[in-house]
Amino acid sequence: QVQLVESGGGLVQAGGSLRLSCAASGSIRSINAMGWYRQAPGKQREFVATITTDNRTNYADSVKDRFTIYRDNAKNTVALQVNSLKPEDTAVYYCNAEVSSVSVPYRKYLAFWGQGTLVTVAS
């Protein structure tokens, strides 16, 4: 079993900051790319940021220069520092990871998702 659990969401005023965290656990052989996505009410889930095992990053234009993604390969965690928050950043933020399970006799990566953490930004 592989599980991803997010934390760190909350209610903040516009211009505020939060640090979102995600921890992967279970029968993990290795983790490839990790990332963050978000979904606002009535909208589709959208890309926010991704990071590779060697720390190459990619950001959505809407969050570039405000959000920063980090990972700790030894702890199987990924974090998203969100600064200068705007009301339009309000959404459920989901952690994603490409994981190969130790129970599989070959290195096949599958995408796993957490349950999400809610970020609400007040005007």
Disulfide bonds with the S-S distance in Angstrom:
Cys22-Cys95 2.08
